[in-house]
Amino acid sequence: MLYQRRIPDNQIVSAKLEVMLRGARYAGVGTQVLGILSLGTAAFYAVETQYLVSWAVSLLAFHLWWSRRIHHTLLSNRHFTQRPTVLRELVSYSVVTGIVWSVTVIVLDAYLSDLIFYLCIMCVAVISVVNISVSVIIRSAYLTQLVFSLGVIAIWLAWHVDQRPFNAGFALLLVVLMALLIITCEWMSESLSEMVETSLERAAMSKDLSSLTENLKTRNLQLQDARKQLAEQATIDEMTGLRNRRGVNIIINDELGRMKRAQLPVSLIVLDVDHFKTYNDNYGHPAGDQVLQRIAAVMLEMTNRAGEFAARMGGEEFAMFFPSMKLTTALEVAEQVREGVQNLEIPHDKSLTAEFVTVSIGVVSCVPEWDLEFDQLLQAADYALYQSKNSGRNRVTVGELSTKR
């Protein structure tokens, strides 16, 4: 088997008890009531009515009480945690029921003719045969009732073999019937126990699979969140918190497409840290990383509307994208960034431009045509950036978008 779940013995016994009691509540008690009616009818003309009625009412009251007791047990002890008590009550009921039938037959022997007497014995035998389908799942209960009913009657017939012509034959018949019922009881009880155990295993498997499914759903959600976080991390520059080139590539086409459809302007600002290699050589790479982080913070303050973003394109080069922004506004933003970096007053002793860290900036702006690609914008802005560097750095230069490039 691909899956096997070991069910505890106490749980199997509890389930068998529940099956037994549910069957005994109606079918078992109903069988006993039919037996009362059958024997009462057979002895109606041979026994005084008051005694017969008293006997029938007493047995009926006893079985109805037992049915009520079963109902209370099923409601108050769903999992039968008090199994020994329930088993003792069940066996005690079987003992009393068996004794009642055997004593009834023995008492009726003095009042009935041979035919009616043997019909009563057959009636008790039929009750025992029918009752096997109800109480066989708990072998001890069924075998107890069998011994105290048919067993006692068979012994009594054998002991009084000379009183009636067929006592010996009926005693032997009852013994054979008991042997067959015991064999059948063993087979049916084992089969029903296996069915109960299989049912419990399937219920446990279903519960485990349900739990596993819920766990898998939870893990799947966790994996989705992890993938989402990884995807976000893959688009973010770890050191500065800005988008990286991959993050730019993911969103830029959508933003450009939106501006193309609306025929609104876009602006791209590209900036580079002046003499950054010299800074790293003089102050060390950790200090250089801190410079990039502080510059990134200045850029993030300028990109807080929908569609805007700041990105680290590589090394000390950064870019800022602004949808729906004209050139004049883009120049103002670029100048604010340049001044913001300079106002950080990060010392740069080896700079040939200023005593503090500065940036050179290139700006390009246009209403994008349908065939415009981001790389064309980036190339134009880079060209303006190089012009800023060649013109002395720490300045903003406007680039022009060339259709030839």
The 8 nearest C-alpha neighbors of each residue, nearest first, counted from 0:
[[1, 2, 3, 4, 200, 204, 5, 201],
 [0, 2, 3, 4, 204, 201, 200, 208],
 [3, 1, 0, 4, 204, 200, 201, 5],
 [4, 2, 0, 5, 1, 200, 204, 201],
 [3, 5, 200, 6, 2, 204, 203, 201],
 [4, 6, 7, 3, 200, 8, 196, 203],
 [5, 7, 4, 8, 200, 10, 11, 199],
 [8, 6, 10, 9, 5, 11, 12, 4],
 [9, 7, 11, 10, 12, 6, 13, 5],
 [8, 10, 12, 11, 7, 13, 82, 6],
 [9, 11, 13, 7, 8, 12, 14, 6],
 [12, 10, 8, 14, 13, 9, 15, 196],
 [13, 11, 15, 9, 14, 10, 16, 8],
 [12, 14, 10, 16, 11, 15, 79, 9],
 [13, 15, 17, 11, 16, 12, 10, 18],
 [16, 14, 12, 18, 17, 13, 19, 11],
 [17, 15, 19, 13, 14, 18, 20, 12],
 [16, 18, 14, 20, 15, 19, 21, 13],
 [19, 17, 15, 21, 16, 20, 22, 14],
 [20, 18, 16, 22, 17, 21, 134, 15],
 [19, 21, 23, 17, 22, 18, 24, 16],
 [20, 22, 18, 24, 19, 23, 17, 25],
 [21, 23, 19, 20, 24, 133, 26, 25],
 [24, 22, 27, 20, 21, 26, 25, 19],
 [23, 25, 66, 21, 22, 20, 28, 69],
 [24, 26, 28, 23, 27, 29, 22, 66],
 [27, 25, 29, 23, 28, 22, 30, 24],
 [28, 26, 23, 30, 29, 25, 133, 24],
 [27, 29, 31, 25, 30, 26, 62, 24],
 [28, 30, 26, 32, 27, 31, 25, 33],
 [31, 29, 33, 27, 28, 32, 26, 34],
 [30, 32, 34, 28, 29, 33, 35, 27],
 [31, 33, 35, 29, 34, 30, 28, 36],
 [34, 32, 36, 30, 35, 31, 37, 29],
 [35, 33, 31, 37, 32, 36, 38, 30],
 [34, 36, 32, 33, 38, 37, 39, 55],
 [35, 37, 39, 33, 34, 38, 40, 32],
 [38, 36, 34, 40, 39, 35, 33, 41],
 [39, 37, 41, 40, 35, 36, 119, 42],
 [40, 38, 36, 42, 37, 41, 43, 35],
 [39, 41, 43, 37, 38, 42, 36, 44],
 [42, 40, 38, 39, 43, 37, 115, 119],
 [41, 43, 45, 39, 40, 44, 46, 38],
 [44, 42, 40, 45, 41, 39, 46, 48],
 [45, 43, 42, 46, 41, 47, 40, 48],
 [44, 46, 42, 43, 110, 111, 47, 41],
 [47, 45, 42, 43, 44, 48, 51, 110],
 [46, 48, 50, 49, 51, 45, 43, 44],
 [47, 49, 51, 50, 52, 46, 43, 44],
 [50, 48, 52, 51, 47, 53, 46, 54],
 [51, 49, 53, 52, 48, 47, 54, 46],
 [50, 52, 48, 54, 53, 49, 55, 47],
 [51, 53, 55, 49, 54, 50, 48, 56],
 [54, 52, 50, 56, 51, 55, 57, 49],
 [53, 55, 51, 57, 52, 56, 50, 58],
 [54, 56, 52, 58, 57, 53, 59, 51],
 [55, 57, 59, 53, 58, 54, 52, 60],
 [58, 56, 60, 54, 59, 55, 53, 61],
 [59, 57, 61, 55, 60, 56, 62, 54],
 [58, 60, 56, 62, 61, 57, 55, 63],
 [61, 59, 63, 57, 58, 62, 56, 64],
 [60, 62, 58, 64, 59, 63, 57, 65],
 [63, 61, 65, 59, 64, 60, 28, 66],
 [62, 64, 66, 60, 65, 61, 59, 67],
 [65, 63, 67, 61, 62, 66, 60, 68],
 [64, 66, 68, 62, 63, 67, 69, 61],
 [65, 67, 63, 24, 69, 68, 64, 62],
 [68, 66, 64, 70, 65, 69, 63, 71],
 [67, 69, 65, 71, 66, 70, 64, 72],
 [70, 68, 72, 66, 71, 67, 65, 24],
 [69, 71, 67, 73, 68, 72, 66, 74],
 [70, 72, 68, 74, 69, 73, 75, 67],
 [71, 73, 69, 75, 70, 74, 76, 68],
 [74, 72, 70, 71, 76, 77, 75, 69],
 [75, 73, 71, 72, 76, 77, 70, 69],
 [74, 76, 72, 73, 71, 77, 70, 79],
 [77, 75, 79, 72, 78, 73, 74, 80],
 [78, 76, 73, 79, 74, 75, 72, 17],
 [77, 79, 76, 80, 13, 14, 10, 17],
 [80, 78, 76, 81, 82, 13, 77, 85],
 [79, 81, 82, 78, 76, 13, 77, 83],
 [82, 80, 79, 84, 83, 85, 76, 78],
 [81, 83, 85, 79, 84, 80, 86, 13],
 [84, 82, 86, 85, 81, 87, 88, 80],
 [85, 83, 87, 82, 86, 81, 88, 89],
 [86, 84, 82, 88, 87, 83, 89, 81],
 [87, 85, 89, 83, 88, 84, 82, 90],
 [88, 86, 84, 90, 89, 85, 91, 83],
 [87, 89, 91, 85, 86, 90, 92, 84],
 [88, 90, 86, 92, 87, 91, 85, 93],
 [89, 91, 140, 93, 87, 92, 88, 86],
 [92, 90, 88, 94, 93, 89, 87, 95],
 [91, 93, 89, 95, 90, 94, 96, 88],
 [94, 92, 144, 90, 96, 91, 95, 140],
 [95, 93, 91, 97, 92, 144, 96, 143],
 [94, 96, 98, 92, 93, 97, 99, 91],
 [95, 97, 93, 99, 98, 94, 92, 100],
 [98, 96, 148, 147, 144, 94, 100, 99],
 [97, 99, 101, 95, 147, 100, 96, 102],
 [98, 100, 96, 102, 97, 101, 103, 95],
 [101, 99, 103, 97, 98, 102, 148, 104],
 [100, 102, 148, 98, 104, 103, 152, 99],
 [101, 103, 105, 99, 104, 100, 98, 106],
 [102, 104, 100, 106, 101, 105, 99, 107],
 [105, 103, 107, 101, 102, 106, 100, 108],
 [104, 106, 102, 108, 103, 107, 101, 152],
 [105, 107, 103, 108, 104, 102, 109, 110],
 [106, 108, 104, 110, 109, 105, 111, 103],
 [109, 107, 105, 106, 110, 111, 104, 116],
 [108, 110, 107, 111, 106, 105, 112, 116],
 [111, 109, 107, 108, 45, 46, 112, 106],
 [112, 110, 116, 108, 115, 107, 109, 45],
 [111, 113, 115, 114, 116, 110, 108, 117],
 [112, 114, 116, 115, 117, 111, 163, 164],
 [115, 113, 117, 116, 112, 118, 111, 119],
 [114, 116, 118, 112, 117, 113, 111, 119],
 [117, 115, 113, 119, 118, 111, 114, 112],
 [116, 118, 120, 119, 114, 115, 113, 121],
 [117, 119, 115, 121, 116, 120, 122, 114],
 [120, 118, 122, 116, 117, 121, 38, 115],
 [121, 119, 117, 123, 122, 118, 124, 116],
 [120, 122, 124, 118, 119, 123, 125, 117],
 [121, 123, 119, 125, 120, 124, 118, 126],
 [124, 122, 126, 120, 121, 125, 127, 119],
 [125, 123, 121, 127, 122, 126, 120, 128],
 [124, 126, 128, 122, 127, 123, 121, 129],
 [127, 125, 123, 129, 124, 128, 130, 122],
 [128, 126, 124, 130, 125, 129, 123, 131],
 [127, 129, 125, 126, 130, 131, 124, 180],
 [130, 128, 126, 131, 127, 125, 132, 30],
 [129, 131, 127, 133, 132, 128, 126, 134],
 [132, 130, 135, 133, 129, 134, 128, 127],
 [131, 133, 130, 135, 134, 129, 128, 136],
 [134, 132, 130, 131, 22, 27, 135, 23],
 [133, 135, 136, 131, 141, 19, 137, 132],
 [136, 134, 131, 137, 138, 141, 188, 184],
 [135, 137, 188, 134, 138, 191, 19, 15],
 [138, 136, 135, 139, 140, 134, 141, 19],
 [137, 139, 141, 135, 140, 136, 142, 188],
 [138, 140, 142, 137, 141, 143, 90, 135],
 [141, 139, 90, 143, 138, 142, 137, 93],
 [140, 142, 138, 144, 143, 135, 134, 139],
 [143, 141, 145, 139, 144, 140, 138, 146],
 [144, 142, 140, 146, 141, 145, 139, 94],
 [143, 145, 97, 93, 147, 141, 142, 94],
 [146, 144, 142, 148, 143, 147, 149, 141],
 [145, 147, 150, 143, 148, 144, 149, 142],
 [148, 146, 97, 144, 98, 151, 145, 150],
 [147, 149, 97, 101, 145, 146, 151, 150],
 [150, 148, 152, 151, 145, 146, 153, 147],
 [151, 149, 146, 153, 152, 148, 147, 154],
 [150, 152, 154, 147, 153, 148, 149, 155],
 [151, 153, 155, 149, 154, 150, 101, 156],
 [152, 154, 170, 156, 150, 155, 151, 149],
 [155, 153, 157, 151, 152, 156, 158, 150],
 [154, 156, 152, 158, 157, 153, 151, 159],
 [157, 155, 159, 153, 166, 158, 154, 170],
 [156, 158, 160, 154, 155, 159, 170, 167],
 [157, 159, 155, 156, 160, 154, 161, 153],
 [160, 158, 156, 157, 161, 162, 155, 166],
 [159, 161, 157, 166, 167, 156, 158, 162],
 [162, 160, 159, 163, 164, 166, 167, 158],
 [161, 163, 159, 160, 164, 166, 156, 165],
 [164, 162, 166, 161, 165, 160, 113, 159],
 [163, 165, 166, 161, 162, 167, 160, 113],
 [166, 164, 168, 167, 163, 169, 160, 170],
 [167, 165, 160, 169, 156, 168, 163, 164],
 [168, 166, 170, 160, 165, 169, 157, 171],
 [169, 167, 171, 165, 170, 166, 172, 173],
 [168, 170, 172, 166, 171, 167, 173, 165],
 [169, 171, 153, 167, 173, 172, 168, 156],
 [170, 172, 174, 168, 169, 173, 167, 175],
 [173, 171, 169, 175, 170, 174, 168, 176],
 [172, 174, 176, 170, 171, 175, 153, 177],
 [173, 175, 177, 171, 176, 172, 178, 170],
 [176, 174, 178, 172, 177, 173, 171, 179],
 [175, 177, 173, 179, 174, 178, 172, 180],
 [176, 178, 180, 174, 175, 179, 173, 181],
 [179, 177, 175, 181, 176, 180, 174, 182],
 [180, 178, 176, 182, 177, 181, 183, 175],
 [179, 181, 183, 177, 182, 178, 184, 176],
 [180, 182, 184, 178, 183, 179, 177, 185],
 [183, 181, 179, 185, 184, 180, 178, 186],
 [184, 182, 180, 186, 181, 185, 187, 179],
 [183, 185, 181, 187, 182, 186, 188, 180],
 [184, 186, 182, 188, 183, 187, 189, 181],
 [185, 187, 183, 189, 184, 188, 190, 182],
 [188, 186, 190, 184, 189, 185, 183, 191],
 [187, 189, 136, 191, 185, 190, 186, 135],
 [190, 188, 192, 186, 187, 191, 185, 193],
 [191, 189, 187, 193, 192, 188, 186, 194],
 [190, 192, 194, 188, 193, 189, 187, 195],
 [193, 191, 195, 189, 194, 190, 188, 196],
 [192, 194, 196, 190, 191, 195, 197, 189],
 [195, 193, 191, 197, 192, 196, 198, 190],
 [196, 194, 198, 192, 193, 197, 191, 199],
 [195, 197, 193, 199, 198, 194, 192, 200],
 [198, 196, 200, 194, 199, 195, 193, 201],
 [197, 199, 195, 201, 196, 200, 194, 202],
 [198, 200, 202, 196, 197, 201, 203, 195],
 [201, 199, 197, 203, 198, 202, 4, 204],
 [200, 202, 204, 198, 203, 199, 205, 197],
 [201, 203, 199, 205, 204, 200, 198, 206],
 [204, 202, 206, 200, 201, 205, 199, 207],
 [203, 205, 201, 207, 206, 202, 200, 208],
 [206, 204, 202, 208, 203, 207, 201, 209],
 [205, 207, 209, 203, 204, 208, 210, 202],
 [208, 206, 204, 210, 209, 205, 211, 203],
 [207, 209, 211, 205, 210, 206, 212, 204],
 [210, 208, 212, 206, 211, 207, 205, 213],
 [209, 211, 207, 213, 208, 212, 206, 214],
 [210, 212, 208, 214, 209, 213, 207, 215],
 [213, 211, 215, 209, 214, 210, 208, 216],
 [212, 214, 216, 210, 215, 211, 217, 209],
 [215, 213, 211, 217, 212, 216, 218, 210],
 [214, 216, 218, 212, 217, 213, 219, 211],
 [215, 217, 219, 213, 214, 218, 212, 220],
 [216, 218, 214, 220, 215, 219, 221, 213],
 [219, 217, 221, 215, 220, 216, 222, 214],
 [218, 220, 222, 216, 221, 217, 215, 223],
 [221, 219, 223, 217, 222, 218, 224, 216],
 [220, 222, 218, 224, 219, 223, 225, 217],
 [223, 221, 225, 219, 220, 224, 226, 218],
 [224, 222, 220, 226, 225, 221, 227, 219],
 [223, 225, 227, 221, 222, 226, 228, 220],
 [224, 226, 222, 228, 223, 227, 229, 221],
 [227, 225, 229, 223, 228, 224, 230, 222],
 [228, 226, 224, 230, 225, 229, 223, 231],
 [227, 229, 231, 225, 230, 226, 232, 224],
 [230, 228, 232, 226, 231, 227, 233, 225],
 [229, 231, 233, 227, 228, 232, 226, 234],
 [230, 232, 228, 234, 233, 229, 227, 235],
 [231, 233, 229, 235, 234, 230, 228, 237],
 [232, 234, 230, 231, 235, 229, 246, 245],
 [235, 233, 246, 231, 232, 245, 243, 242],
 [236, 234, 242, 232, 243, 233, 241, 240],
 [235, 237, 243, 240, 241, 242, 238, 239],
 [238, 236, 240, 239, 235, 232, 241, 243],
 [237, 239, 236, 240, 292, 288, 241, 291],
 [240, 238, 292, 241, 236, 237, 295, 291],
 [239, 241, 236, 237, 238, 235, 242, 295],
 [242, 240, 310, 239, 236, 235, 309, 311],
 [241, 243, 310, 235, 246, 236, 234, 311],
 [242, 244, 236, 246, 311, 235, 245, 310],
 [243, 245, 247, 312, 246, 248, 242, 311],
 [246, 244, 248, 247, 243, 234, 249, 233],
 [247, 245, 234, 243, 249, 242, 244, 248],
 [246, 248, 244, 245, 249, 250, 251, 243],
 [247, 249, 245, 246, 251, 250, 244, 252],
 [250, 248, 246, 247, 251, 245, 252, 253],
 [251, 249, 253, 247, 252, 248, 254, 246],
 [250, 252, 254, 253, 248, 247, 255, 249],
 [253, 251, 255, 254, 250, 256, 248, 249],
 [254, 252, 256, 251, 255, 250, 257, 249],
 [253, 255, 251, 257, 256, 252, 250, 258],
 [254, 256, 252, 258, 257, 253, 251, 259],
 [257, 255, 259, 253, 254, 258, 252, 260],
 [256, 258, 254, 260, 255, 259, 253, 261],
 [259, 257, 261, 263, 255, 256, 260, 262],
 [260, 258, 262, 256, 257, 261, 367, 255],
 [259, 261, 257, 258, 262, 256, 263, 369],
 [262, 260, 258, 263, 259, 257, 256, 264],
 [263, 261, 259, 258, 260, 366, 264, 367],
 [262, 264, 258, 261, 323, 366, 265, 259],
 [265, 263, 366, 323, 365, 324, 325, 322],
 [264, 266, 322, 323, 324, 364, 365, 321],
 [267, 265, 364, 321, 363, 324, 320, 329],
 [266, 268, 320, 363, 319, 362, 321, 364],
 [269, 267, 362, 319, 318, 361, 320, 270],
 [268, 270, 318, 361, 360, 317, 380, 319],
 [271, 269, 360, 317, 359, 316, 318, 361],
 [270, 272, 316, 359, 358, 315, 273, 317],
 [273, 271, 358, 275, 315, 357, 274, 359],
 [272, 274, 358, 275, 357, 271, 359, 392],
 [275, 273, 277, 276, 350, 278, 272, 351],
 [274, 276, 278, 277, 273, 272, 279, 315],
 [277, 275, 279, 278, 274, 280, 273, 281],
 [276, 278, 280, 275, 274, 279, 281, 349],
 [279, 277, 275, 281, 276, 280, 282, 274],
 [280, 278, 283, 284, 276, 282, 281, 287],
 [279, 281, 277, 278, 283, 282, 276, 284],
 [280, 282, 278, 279, 283, 277, 349, 348],
 [283, 281, 279, 278, 280, 286, 284, 287],
 [284, 282, 279, 286, 280, 285, 281, 287],
 [283, 285, 287, 279, 286, 288, 282, 280],
 [286, 284, 288, 287, 283, 289, 282, 279],
 [285, 287, 289, 284, 288, 283, 282, 290],
 [288, 286, 284, 290, 285, 289, 279, 283],
 [289, 287, 285, 291, 290, 286, 284, 292],
 [288, 290, 292, 286, 287, 291, 293, 285],
 [291, 289, 287, 293, 288, 292, 294, 286],
 [292, 290, 294, 288, 289, 293, 295, 287],
 [291, 293, 239, 289, 295, 290, 294, 288],
 [294, 292, 296, 290, 295, 291, 289, 297],
 [293, 295, 291, 297, 296, 292, 340, 290],
 [296, 294, 292, 298, 293, 297, 239, 291],
 [297, 295, 293, 299, 294, 298, 292, 300],
 [298, 296, 294, 295, 300, 299, 339, 293],
 [299, 297, 295, 301, 300, 296, 309, 294],
 [298, 300, 296, 302, 301, 297, 295, 309],
 [299, 301, 298, 297, 302, 296, 303, 295],
 [300, 302, 298, 299, 303, 297, 332, 336],
 [303, 301, 299, 307, 308, 300, 304, 309],
 [302, 304, 301, 300, 307, 305, 299, 308],
 [305, 303, 307, 302, 306, 308, 301, 321],
 [306, 304, 307, 303, 308, 302, 322, 321],
 [305, 307, 304, 322, 308, 254, 321, 320],
 [308, 306, 321, 302, 320, 305, 304, 322],
 [307, 309, 320, 302, 319, 310, 306, 321],
 [310, 308, 319, 318, 241, 298, 299, 242],
 [311, 309, 242, 241, 318, 243, 317, 312],
 [310, 312, 317, 243, 313, 241, 242, 316],
 [313, 311, 317, 244, 316, 243, 310, 318],
 [312, 314, 311, 316, 315, 317, 244, 243],
 [315, 313, 316, 312, 311, 317, 271, 291],
 [314, 316, 272, 271, 313, 317, 291, 275],
 [315, 317, 271, 313, 314, 312, 270, 311],
 [318, 316, 311, 270, 312, 310, 269, 271],
 [317, 319, 269, 310, 268, 309, 270, 311],
 [320, 318, 309, 268, 267, 308, 310, 269],
 [319, 321, 267, 308, 307, 266, 268, 309],
 [322, 320, 307, 266, 265, 324, 267, 323],
 [321, 323, 265, 324, 306, 266, 307, 264],
 [324, 322, 264, 265, 263, 321, 325, 258],
 [325, 323, 322, 265, 264, 321, 266, 328],
 [326, 324, 328, 327, 264, 329, 364, 266],
 [325, 327, 329, 364, 328, 330, 266, 324],
 [328, 326, 330, 329, 325, 331, 324, 332],
 [327, 329, 331, 330, 326, 325, 332, 324],
 [330, 328, 326, 332, 331, 327, 333, 325],
 [329, 331, 333, 327, 328, 332, 326, 334],
 [330, 332, 328, 334, 329, 333, 335, 327],
 [331, 333, 335, 329, 334, 330, 336, 328],
 [334, 332, 330, 336, 335, 331, 329, 337],
 [333, 335, 337, 331, 336, 332, 338, 330],
 [336, 334, 332, 338, 333, 337, 339, 331],
 [335, 337, 339, 333, 334, 338, 340, 332],
 [338, 336, 334, 340, 339, 335, 358, 333],
 [337, 339, 341, 335, 336, 340, 342, 334],
 [338, 340, 336, 342, 341, 337, 335, 343],
 [341, 339, 343, 337, 342, 338, 294, 336],
 [340, 342, 338, 343, 357, 339, 344, 356],
 [343, 341, 339, 344, 340, 338, 345, 355],
 [342, 344, 340, 341, 345, 339, 356, 293],
 [345, 343, 342, 355, 341, 346, 356, 340],
 [344, 346, 355, 356, 343, 347, 341, 290],
 [347, 345, 355, 344, 354, 348, 356, 343],
 [348, 346, 355, 354, 350, 356, 349, 345],
 [347, 349, 350, 354, 346, 355, 278, 281],
 [350, 348, 347, 351, 277, 278, 281, 354],
 [349, 351, 352, 347, 348, 353, 274, 354],
 [352, 350, 353, 349, 274, 354, 348, 273],
 [351, 353, 350, 392, 391, 354, 393, 273],
 [354, 352, 355, 350, 351, 356, 357, 347],
 [353, 355, 347, 348, 346, 350, 356, 352],
 [356, 354, 346, 347, 345, 344, 353, 357],
 [355, 357, 345, 347, 341, 346, 344, 273],
 [358, 356, 341, 393, 273, 272, 340, 355],
 [359, 357, 272, 393, 273, 271, 337, 270],
 [360, 358, 393, 392, 394, 271, 270, 387],
 [359, 361, 270, 395, 384, 269, 394, 396],
 [360, 362, 384, 383, 396, 380, 269, 395],
 [363, 361, 268, 397, 380, 398, 267, 396],
 [362, 364, 398, 380, 267, 266, 397, 399],
 [363, 365, 266, 326, 265, 267, 325, 362],
 [366, 364, 264, 265, 367, 266, 363, 325],
 [365, 367, 264, 263, 262, 265, 368, 364],
 [368, 366, 259, 365, 371, 369, 264, 262],
 [367, 369, 371, 370, 259, 366, 262, 365],
 [370, 368, 371, 259, 367, 256, 260, 372],
 [369, 371, 368, 372, 367, 259, 373, 402],
 [372, 370, 368, 369, 367, 373, 375, 376],
 [373, 371, 374, 375, 370, 376, 252, 255],
 [372, 374, 376, 375, 377, 371, 251, 252],
 [373, 375, 377, 376, 372, 378, 379, 371],
 [376, 374, 378, 373, 377, 372, 379, 404],
 [375, 377, 373, 379, 374, 378, 380, 400],
 [376, 378, 374, 380, 375, 379, 381, 373],
 [377, 379, 381, 375, 376, 380, 374, 382],
 [378, 380, 382, 376, 381, 377, 400, 398],
 [379, 381, 383, 361, 377, 362, 382, 363],
 [382, 380, 384, 378, 383, 379, 377, 385],
 [381, 383, 379, 385, 384, 380, 378, 386],
 [384, 382, 361, 398, 386, 380, 381, 385],
 [385, 383, 361, 381, 387, 360, 386, 382],
 [386, 384, 388, 382, 387, 383, 389, 381],
 [385, 387, 383, 389, 384, 388, 390, 382],
 [388, 386, 384, 390, 392, 385, 389, 396],
 [389, 387, 392, 385, 390, 386, 391, 359],
 [388, 390, 386, 387, 391, 385, 392, 384],
 [389, 391, 387, 388, 386, 392, 394, 385],
 [390, 392, 388, 389, 387, 393, 352, 394],
 [393, 391, 388, 359, 387, 394, 390, 352],
 [394, 392, 359, 358, 357, 391, 337, 395],
 [393, 395, 359, 392, 387, 360, 396, 337],
 [396, 394, 360, 361, 387, 359, 334, 333],
 [395, 397, 361, 383, 387, 362, 360, 398],
 [398, 396, 362, 383, 363, 361, 399, 395],
 [399, 397, 383, 363, 362, 380, 379, 396],
 [398, 400, 401, 379, 363, 397, 364, 383],
 [401, 399, 379, 402, 398, 376, 363, 375],
 [400, 402, 403, 404, 399, 379, 375, 376],
 [403, 401, 404, 400, 375, 371, 399, 370],
 [404, 402, 401, 400, 375, 379, 399, 371],
 [403, 402, 401, 375, 400, 378, 379, 374]]
